[in-house]
Amino acid sequence: MLLCIDCGNTNTVFSLWDGTRFLCTLRTATEHTRTADQYYVWFSTLLDRYGIEPEIADVIISSTVPRVVFNLRVFTDRFFGLRPLVVGKPECLLPHEARVDLGTNVGPDRLVNTAGAFDRHGGDLILVDFGTATTFDVVAHDGAYVGGVIAPGVNLSLEALHMAAAALPHVDVTQPTRVIGTNTITCMQSGVFWGYIGLVREICGRIRVEYDRPMRIIGTGGLAPLFAQGDVLFDRIEDDLTMHGLTVIHAYNKENGAT
């Protein structure tokens, strides 16, 4: 089994890959103070609940929060006797290069999504990932990551609105029945929902014009299906794109003797 770990700014996801399918996907809050022992108690308890006996042979990690990587390394070494492959480290090979400005560090999550999307769909893609930030990644015809756009995430925008305006409440992200709200909550929901519909449509449209080639748009992240209800924004929605990308990168390193 391959244990894939994706550590984002808000959540950390563990998935077990048996070579043909993901046996389970487990999610916990990202906390840099969480120890290796705490990871193991949480992980082993949930595996018992699923009735899975882990036979982990390899581990691969993608993390946008550098401070958590140390304890994840200790977790995999102490409890499985394995040294994890960490995306973004020199020893981790990537199937395709990133063609960006010299000295630019591309987020590991964006490189992983690029690898997963190219494996499934080929090149000339726009990847829209609804995470803590809403990111737009451009995948060239040959699979290279060639840049993108970073915008505030949906929940981050709602939190900022609530904190900056004390009279505005916390609201759930949902598709309103009408654009014109008749109370504070529906006004906020309409602004966020239709505002992000417009954000995605406009940015993707401008990327297509600038790129000057036909492009497909792939949505991922927990809120992608919600925003797909409001308009035809995506050609496909992939809920496991990052995890698939981790399996692709791991396989590439195996084939090239890096693990």
LINDA-V225086 format. One record per pair of residues at least 12 apart in sequence whose ideal C-beta (glycine too) atoms are under 10 Angstrom apart, sorted by sequence separation. I is the first residue (numbers start at 1). GAP is how many residues later the second one is. D is the distance in whole Angstrom. If there is no record, write none. Layout:
BEGIN
I,GAP,D ; I,GAP,D
END
This chain:
BEGIN
3,12,8 ; 4,12,8 ; 13,12,6 ; 14,12,5 ; 15,12,10 ; 61,12,8 ; 72,12,7 ; 94,12,10 ; 98,12,9 ; 113,12,10 ; 125,12,8 ; 126,12,6 ; 127,12,7 ; 136,12,5 ; 137,12,8 ; 158,12,7 ; 174,12,10 ; 176,12,9 ; 177,12,10 ; 178,12,7 ; 179,12,10 ; 224,12,10 ; 225,12,6 ; 2,13,9 ; 3,13,6 ; 4,13,6 ; 13,13,7 ; 14,13,8 ; 59,13,8 ; 73,13,8 ; 98,13,6 ; 114,13,7 ; 125,13,7 ; 126,13,8 ; 135,13,6 ; 136,13,4 ; 137,13,10 ; 158,13,6 ; 171,13,8 ; 172,13,9 ; 176,13,5 ; 177,13,9 ; 204,13,5 ; 224,13,5 ; 2,14,7 ; 3,14,8 ; 12,14,9 ; 13,14,5 ; 14,14,8 ; 28,14,6 ; 59,14,9 ; 61,14,10 ; 72,14,9 ; 94,14,10 ; 97,14,10 ; 113,14,5 ; 124,14,9 ; 125,14,4 ; 135,14,7 ; 136,14,8 ; 158,14,9 ; 171,14,5 ; 175,14,8 ; 176,14,5 ; 179,14,9 ; 219,14,7 ; 220,14,9 ; 224,14,8 ; 225,14,8 ; 1,15,5 ; 2,15,4 ; 12,15,7 ; 13,15,8 ; 28,15,9 ; 61,15,8 ; 69,15,9 ; 96,15,9 ; 113,15,10 ; 123,15,10 ; 124,15,7 ; 125,15,9 ; 134,15,9 ; 135,15,5 ; 136,15,8 ; 155,15,10 ; 158,15,7 ; 169,15,7 ; 170,15,10 ; 171,15,9 ; 173,15,10 ; 174,15,6 ; 175,15,9 ; 176,15,9 ; 179,15,6 ; 217,15,10 ; 219,15,4 ; 224,15,8 ; 1,16,7 ; 2,16,8 ; 11,16,5 ; 12,16,5 ; 26,16,8 ; 59,16,9 ; 60,16,10 ; 92,16,9 ; 95,16,10 ; 98,16,8 ; 113,16,6 ; 123,16,6 ; 124,16,7 ; 125,16,9 ; 133,16,10 ; 134,16,8 ; 135,16,8 ; 157,16,10 ; 168,16,7 ; 169,16,7 ; 171,16,9 ; 172,16,10 ; 173,16,7 ; 174,16,10 ; 176,16,9 ; 201,16,10 ; 217,16,7 ; 218,16,6 ; 219,16,9 ; 220,16,9 ; 221,16,9 ; 1,17,6 ; 2,17,8 ; 10,17,10 ; 11,17,7 ; 12,17,7 ; 13,17,10 ; 26,17,7 ; 59,17,5 ; 69,17,6 ; 88,17,8 ; 94,17,6 ; 110,17,8 ; 122,17,9 ; 123,17,6 ; 124,17,5 ; 133,17,5 ; 134,17,5 ; 155,17,10 ; 167,17,8 ; 168,17,9 ; 171,17,5 ; 172,17,8 ; 176,17,6 ; 200,17,8 ; 217,17,5 ; 218,17,7 ; 219,17,7 ; 220,17,7 ; 221,17,10 ; 222,17,8 ; 224,17,10 ; 1,18,8 ; 4,18,8 ; 11,18,6 ; 12,18,5 ; 28,18,9 ; 58,18,9 ; 59,18,9 ; 88,18,8 ; 94,18,9 ; 96,18,7 ; 121,18,8 ; 123,18,4 ; 124,18,10 ; 125,18,9 ; 127,18,9 ; 133,18,7 ; 134,18,7 ; 135,18,9 ; 155,18,7 ; 170,18,9 ; 171,18,6 ; 174,18,9 ; 175,18,6 ; 176,18,8 ; 216,18,9 ; 217,18,5 ; 218,18,5 ; 219,18,5 ; 220,18,5 ; 221,18,8 ; 6,19,10 ; 10,19,7 ; 11,19,6 ; 12,19,8 ; 26,19,10 ; 27,19,10 ; 69,19,9 ; 88,19,8 ; 89,19,9 ; 92,19,9 ; 95,19,9 ; 96,19,7 ; 110,19,8 ; 122,19,8 ; 123,19,6 ; 129,19,10 ; 133,19,7 ; 134,19,5 ; 154,19,6 ; 168,19,9 ; 169,19,8 ; 173,19,6 ; 174,19,7 ; 175,19,9 ; 200,19,8 ; 216,19,4 ; 217,19,8 ; 218,19,7 ; 219,19,7 ; 220,19,7 ; 2,20,10 ; 10,20,6 ; 26,20,5 ; 56,20,8 ; 66,20,10 ; 69,20,9 ; 87,20,10 ; 88,20,4 ; 94,20,9 ; 95,20,5 ; 109,20,7 ; 117,20,8 ; 122,20,10 ; 123,20,6 ; 128,20,10 ; 132,20,9 ; 133,20,5 ; 134,20,7 ; 168,20,6 ; 171,20,10 ; 172,20,10 ; 173,20,7 ; 215,20,9 ; 216,20,7 ; 217,20,10 ; 218,20,6 ; 219,20,9 ; 220,20,8 ; 221,20,9 ; 4,21,9 ; 5,21,10 ; 6,21,10 ; 7,21,10 ; 9,21,6 ; 26,21,8 ; 59,21,7 ; 87,21,4 ; 88,21,10 ; 94,21,7 ; 118,21,6 ; 122,21,8 ; 123,21,8 ; 127,21,8 ; 128,21,9 ; 132,21,5 ; 133,21,10 ; 171,21,8 ; 220,21,4 ; 221,21,9 ; 1,22,7 ; 8,22,6 ; 12,22,8 ; 24,22,8 ; 58,22,9 ; 66,22,9 ; 86,22,8 ; 87,22,8 ; 96,22,7 ; 109,22,8 ; 113,22,8 ; 117,22,6 ; 118,22,9 ; 126,22,8 ; 131,22,6 ; 132,22,10 ; 134,22,9 ; 175,22,9 ; 219,22,9 ; 220,22,7 ; 7,23,6 ; 24,23,7 ; 26,23,10 ; 56,23,9 ; 57,23,9 ; 59,23,5 ; 61,23,5 ; 62,23,10 ; 63,23,7 ; 88,23,7 ; 95,23,8 ; 114,23,6 ; 118,23,10 ; 123,23,10 ; 126,23,9 ; 128,23,10 ; 130,23,7 ; 131,23,9 ; 132,23,8 ; 133,23,7 ; 134,23,9 ; 165,23,10 ; 173,23,9 ; 218,23,7 ; 23,24,9 ; 26,24,9 ; 56,24,5 ; 58,24,7 ; 59,24,8 ; 60,24,6 ; 61,24,7 ; 62,24,8 ; 63,24,8 ; 64,24,9 ; 87,24,6 ; 88,24,9 ; 95,24,8 ; 109,24,10 ; 113,24,6 ; 114,24,9 ; 115,24,9 ; 118,24,9 ; 119,24,8 ; 129,24,9 ; 130,24,6 ; 131,24,9 ; 132,24,6 ; 200,24,10 ; 220,24,10 ; 7,25,10 ; 14,25,9 ; 24,25,9 ; 54,25,10 ; 55,25,10 ; 56,25,9 ; 57,25,8 ; 58,25,9 ; 59,25,4 ; 60,25,5 ; 61,25,5 ; 62,25,4 ; 63,25,8 ; 87,25,6 ; 110,25,6 ; 114,25,5 ; 118,25,4 ; 130,25,9 ; 131,25,9 ; 220,25,10 ; 24,26,5 ; 54,26,8 ; 56,26,7 ; 58,26,8 ; 59,26,7 ; 60,26,8 ; 61,26,7 ; 62,26,8 ; 107,26,9 ; 109,26,8 ; 110,26,10 ; 111,26,9 ; 113,26,9 ; 114,26,9 ; 117,26,9 ; 118,26,9 ; 162,26,9 ; 12,27,9 ; 16,27,10 ; 23,27,8 ; 24,27,10 ; 58,27,7 ; 59,27,9 ; 60,27,7 ; 61,27,9 ; 96,27,9 ; 110,27,5 ; 118,27,9 ; 161,27,7 ; 196,27,8 ; 200,27,7 ; 14,28,9 ; 24,28,6 ; 61,28,9 ; 87,28,9 ; 107,28,8 ; 109,28,9 ; 115,28,8 ; 117,28,10 ; 199,28,10 ; 200,28,10 ; 14,29,6 ; 23,29,6 ; 39,29,10 ; 110,29,10 ; 114,29,7 ; 201,29,10 ; 204,29,8 ; 24,30,10 ; 62,30,9 ; 107,30,9 ; 114,30,8 ; 115,30,9 ; 158,30,7 ; 161,30,8 ; 193,30,10 ; 196,30,9 ; 197,30,6 ; 200,30,9 ; 201,30,7 ; 204,30,9 ; 16,31,8 ; 23,31,9 ; 61,31,9 ; 106,31,9 ; 114,31,4 ; 158,31,9 ; 161,31,8 ; 196,31,6 ; 197,31,10 ; 200,31,8 ; 201,31,10 ; 14,32,9 ; 39,32,7 ; 43,32,8 ; 60,32,8 ; 113,32,9 ; 114,32,9 ; 197,32,10 ; 198,32,10 ; 201,32,7 ; 14,33,9 ; 30,33,9 ; 32,33,6 ; 38,33,8 ; 39,33,7 ; 158,33,10 ; 193,33,8 ; 194,33,10 ; 197,33,5 ; 198,33,9 ; 200,33,5 ; 5,34,9 ; 16,34,9 ; 18,34,10 ; 30,34,9 ; 31,34,9 ; 32,34,9 ; 33,34,9 ; 34,34,7 ; 36,34,9 ; 37,34,9 ; 40,34,10 ; 111,34,6 ; 114,34,10 ; 157,34,9 ; 158,34,6 ; 193,34,7 ; 196,34,9 ; 197,34,5 ; 200,34,9 ; 30,35,6 ; 32,35,4 ; 33,35,9 ; 36,35,5 ; 39,35,9 ; 40,35,6 ; 44,35,8 ; 110,35,6 ; 157,35,6 ; 16,36,7 ; 31,36,10 ; 32,36,5 ; 35,36,6 ; 36,36,8 ; 39,36,4 ; 40,36,10 ; 43,36,8 ; 193,36,9 ; 194,36,7 ; 197,36,7 ; 18,37,9 ; 30,37,10 ; 31,37,8 ; 32,37,10 ; 34,37,6 ; 36,37,8 ; 37,37,9 ; 38,37,9 ; 39,37,9 ; 110,37,10 ; 155,37,9 ; 193,37,6 ; 194,37,9 ; 196,37,10 ; 5,38,10 ; 16,38,7 ; 19,38,10 ; 30,38,6 ; 32,38,9 ; 33,38,9 ; 34,38,9 ; 36,38,4 ; 37,38,8 ; 40,38,8 ; 107,38,10 ; 110,38,7 ; 154,38,6 ; 157,38,8 ; 16,39,10 ; 17,39,10 ; 32,39,8 ; 35,39,8 ; 36,39,4 ; 39,39,10 ; 40,39,5 ; 99,39,10 ; 106,39,6 ; 154,39,9 ; 157,39,8 ; 3,40,9 ; 16,40,8 ; 31,40,10 ; 35,40,8 ; 36,40,8 ; 39,40,8 ; 40,40,9 ; 110,40,9 ; 17,41,9 ; 34,41,9 ; 36,41,8 ; 37,41,8 ; 99,41,7 ; 106,41,9 ; 107,41,10 ; 154,41,9 ; 36,42,6 ; 37,42,9 ; 66,42,10 ; 106,42,9 ; 154,42,6 ; 157,42,10 ; 17,43,9 ; 36,43,7 ; 64,43,5 ; 96,43,8 ; 97,43,10 ; 99,43,10 ; 104,43,9 ; 107,43,9 ; 130,43,10 ; 153,43,10 ; 63,44,10 ; 64,44,6 ; 96,44,8 ; 100,44,9 ; 152,44,10 ; 14,45,10 ; 62,45,9 ; 63,45,6 ; 64,45,5 ; 97,45,9 ; 99,45,5 ; 100,45,7 ; 151,45,9 ; 154,45,10 ; 62,46,4 ; 63,46,8 ; 64,46,9 ; 96,46,7 ; 97,46,9 ; 98,46,7 ; 99,46,7 ; 100,46,7 ; 101,46,9 ; 61,47,9 ; 62,47,6 ; 96,47,4 ; 97,47,5 ; 98,47,4 ; 99,47,5 ; 100,47,6 ; 152,47,9 ; 62,48,10 ; 95,48,6 ; 96,48,5 ; 97,48,8 ; 98,48,8 ; 99,48,8 ; 100,48,9 ; 151,48,6 ; 12,49,10 ; 13,49,10 ; 62,49,8 ; 94,49,10 ; 95,49,10 ; 96,49,7 ; 97,49,10 ; 98,49,9 ; 151,49,9 ; 173,49,10 ; 62,50,5 ; 94,50,10 ; 149,50,10 ; 173,50,6 ; 1,51,9 ; 3,51,8 ; 12,51,8 ; 62,51,9 ; 94,51,9 ; 175,51,7 ; 1,52,10 ; 60,52,9 ; 151,52,7 ; 174,52,7 ; 175,52,8 ; 1,53,6 ; 3,53,5 ; 12,53,8 ; 173,53,7 ; 1,54,5 ; 2,54,8 ; 3,54,9 ; 4,54,9 ; 5,54,7 ; 6,54,9 ; 7,54,7 ; 8,54,9 ; 9,54,10 ; 10,54,10 ; 149,54,5 ; 173,54,9 ; 175,54,5 ; 176,54,10 ; 1,55,5 ; 2,55,7 ; 3,55,7 ; 4,55,8 ; 5,55,7 ; 6,55,8 ; 7,55,7 ; 8,55,8 ; 9,55,6 ; 10,55,10 ; 148,55,9 ; 149,55,9 ; 174,55,10 ; 175,55,6 ; 1,56,6 ; 2,56,5 ; 3,56,5 ; 4,56,6 ; 5,56,5 ; 6,56,5 ; 7,56,4 ; 8,56,6 ; 9,56,6 ; 12,56,7 ; 1,57,8 ; 2,57,7 ; 3,57,8 ; 4,57,8 ; 5,57,7 ; 6,57,8 ; 7,57,7 ; 8,57,7 ; 149,57,9 ; 1,58,10 ; 2,58,7 ; 3,58,9 ; 4,58,8 ; 5,58,8 ; 6,58,9 ; 7,58,6 ; 14,58,10 ; 149,58,7 ; 7,59,9 ; 148,59,8 ; 7,60,10 ; 12,60,8 ; 147,60,9 ; 7,61,5 ; 7,62,8 ; 134,62,7 ; 5,63,9 ; 136,63,9 ; 147,63,10 ; 5,64,10 ; 136,64,8 ; 147,64,10 ; 7,65,7 ; 134,65,7 ; 146,65,9 ; 130,66,8 ; 134,66,8 ; 5,67,6 ; 64,67,9 ; 136,67,6 ; 154,67,9 ; 155,67,10 ; 64,68,8 ; 136,68,7 ; 153,68,9 ; 154,68,10 ; 155,68,8 ; 64,69,9 ; 134,69,9 ; 138,69,6 ; 154,69,6 ; 5,70,9 ; 130,70,9 ; 136,70,10 ; 137,70,10 ; 138,70,10 ; 153,70,9 ; 5,71,8 ; 128,71,10 ; 136,71,7 ; 140,71,9 ; 3,72,10 ; 128,72,6 ; 138,72,9 ; 141,72,7 ; 154,72,9 ; 3,73,7 ; 138,73,7 ; 140,73,9 ; 154,73,8 ; 126,74,9 ; 141,74,10 ; 128,75,8 ; 128,76,7 ; 139,76,9 ; 3,77,8 ; 126,77,8 ; 138,77,8 ; 139,77,10 ; 126,78,5 ; 3,79,8 ; 5,79,8 ; 139,79,9 ; 3,81,8 ; 5,81,9 ; 6,81,9 ; 126,81,6 ; 136,81,9 ; 137,81,9 ; 126,82,8 ; 2,83,10 ; 137,83,10 ; 124,84,10 ; 126,85,8 ; 135,85,10 ; 135,86,9 ; 124,87,8 ; 134,87,8 ; 124,89,5 ; 126,89,5 ; 127,89,10 ; 128,89,6 ; 129,89,9 ; 130,89,7 ; 131,89,9 ; 132,89,10 ; 134,89,9 ; 123,90,9 ; 124,90,6 ; 125,90,6 ; 126,90,7 ; 127,90,8 ; 128,90,7 ; 129,90,8 ; 130,90,7 ; 131,90,5 ; 124,91,5 ; 125,91,6 ; 126,91,5 ; 127,91,5 ; 128,91,5 ; 129,91,5 ; 130,91,3 ; 131,91,8 ; 123,92,9 ; 124,92,7 ; 125,92,7 ; 126,92,7 ; 127,92,8 ; 128,92,7 ; 129,92,5 ; 130,92,6 ; 131,92,9 ; 123,93,9 ; 125,93,6 ; 126,93,9 ; 127,93,7 ; 128,93,8 ; 130,93,4 ; 134,93,10 ; 122,94,9 ; 127,94,10 ; 129,94,10 ; 130,94,5 ; 121,95,6 ; 129,95,8 ; 130,95,10 ; 128,96,7 ; 130,96,8 ; 121,97,6 ; 130,97,7 ; 120,98,8 ; 8,99,10 ; 117,99,9 ; 128,99,9 ; 9,100,9 ; 7,101,9 ; 8,101,7 ; 117,101,5 ; 6,102,9 ; 7,102,9 ; 30,102,9 ; 116,102,9 ; 6,103,7 ; 117,103,8 ; 116,104,9 ; 113,105,9 ; 128,105,8 ; 6,106,7 ; 128,106,7 ; 6,107,10 ; 113,107,7 ; 127,107,10 ; 4,108,9 ; 113,108,10 ; 126,108,9 ; 126,109,9 ; 128,109,10 ; 129,109,10 ; 125,110,9 ; 125,111,10 ; 127,111,9 ; 131,111,9 ; 129,112,8 ; 129,113,8 ; 121,114,8 ; 127,114,7 ; 121,115,7 ; 120,116,8 ; 121,117,9 ; 120,118,7 ; 117,119,9 ; 11,120,9 ; 121,120,10 ; 8,121,10 ; 10,121,7 ; 11,121,9 ; 117,121,7 ; 120,121,8 ; 9,122,7 ; 10,122,5 ; 116,122,8 ; 119,122,10 ; 8,123,6 ; 9,123,4 ; 8,124,6 ; 9,124,8 ; 116,124,8 ; 117,124,6 ; 120,124,7 ; 8,125,10 ; 113,125,9 ; 116,125,5 ; 117,125,10 ; 119,125,7 ; 120,125,9 ; 115,126,10 ; 116,126,7 ; 119,126,8 ; 114,127,10 ; 115,127,10 ; 116,127,8 ; 117,127,9 ; 118,127,9 ; 113,128,5 ; 116,128,4 ; 117,128,7 ; 119,128,9 ; 120,128,9 ; 112,129,8 ; 113,129,6 ; 115,129,8 ; 116,129,3 ; 119,129,5 ; 112,130,5 ; 115,130,4 ; 116,130,8 ; 118,130,8 ; 119,130,10 ; 112,131,9 ; 113,131,9 ; 114,131,7 ; 115,131,8 ; 116,131,8 ; 117,131,10 ; 109,132,10 ; 110,132,10 ; 112,132,9 ; 113,132,6 ; 115,132,9 ; 116,132,6 ; 119,132,9 ; 109,133,6 ; 112,133,4 ; 113,133,10 ; 115,133,5 ; 116,133,9 ; 119,133,10 ; 108,134,10 ; 111,134,8 ; 112,134,6 ; 114,134,10 ; 115,134,5 ; 110,135,10 ; 112,135,10 ; 114,135,10 ; 115,135,10 ; 109,136,9 ; 112,136,8 ; 115,136,10 ; 108,137,10 ; 112,137,7 ; 115,137,8 ; 108,138,10 ; 111,138,8 ; 108,141,10 ; 10,143,9 ; 9,144,9 ; 10,145,8 ; 10,146,9 ; 9,147,9 ; 95,150,10 ; 95,153,7 ; 94,154,10 ; 95,154,7 ; 94,155,7 ; 93,156,8 ; 95,156,9 ; 96,156,9 ; 92,157,7 ; 95,157,5 ; 87,158,9 ; 92,158,9 ; 94,158,7 ; 95,158,9 ; 87,159,7 ; 93,159,6 ; 94,159,9 ; 92,160,9 ; 93,160,5 ; 95,160,10 ; 85,161,9 ; 92,161,7 ; 93,161,10 ; 95,161,9 ; 87,162,6 ; 91,162,9 ; 93,162,9 ; 87,163,9 ; 93,163,6 ; 85,164,8 ; 93,164,9 ; 85,165,6 ; 93,165,5 ; 87,166,10 ; 92,166,7 ; 93,166,9 ; 91,167,6 ; 92,167,9 ; 85,168,6 ; 91,168,9 ; 85,169,9 ; 85,173,8 ; 85,174,6 ; 84,175,10 ; 83,176,9 ; 82,177,10 ; 62,180,7 ; 62,181,9 ; 60,183,10 ; 62,183,8 ; 62,184,6 ; 60,185,10 ; 61,185,8 ; 60,186,5 ; 59,187,10 ; 60,187,8 ; 62,187,8 ; 60,189,7 ; 60,190,5 ; 59,191,9 ; 60,191,10 ; 58,192,6 ; 60,193,8 ; 27,195,10 ; 58,195,9 ; 58,196,8 ; 60,199,9 ; 59,200,10 ; 58,201,7 ; 11,211,9 ; 10,212,10 ; 8,213,10 ; 25,214,9 ; 25,215,8 ; 22,218,7 ; 25,218,7 ; 22,221,6 ; 22,222,9 ; 15,225,8 ; 22,225,9 ; 17,226,8 ; 13,227,10 ; 15,227,9 ; 16,227,10 ; 17,227,9 ; 15,228,5 ; 19,228,9 ; 13,229,8 ; 14,229,10 ; 15,229,10 ; 17,229,8 ; 13,230,7 ; 17,230,5 ; 15,231,8 ; 15,232,9 ; 19,232,10 ; 13,233,10 ; 17,233,8 ; 8,234,9 ; 4,236,10 ; 6,236,5 ; 6,237,7 ; 4,238,8 ; 5,238,10 ; 4,239,5 ; 6,239,9 ; 4,240,9 ; 6,240,7 ; 4,241,9 ; 5,241,8 ; 4,242,4 ; 3,243,10 ; 4,243,7 ; 2,244,8 ; 2,245,6 ; 4,245,10 ; 4,246,8 ; 2,248,6 ; 2,249,9 ; 2,252,10
END
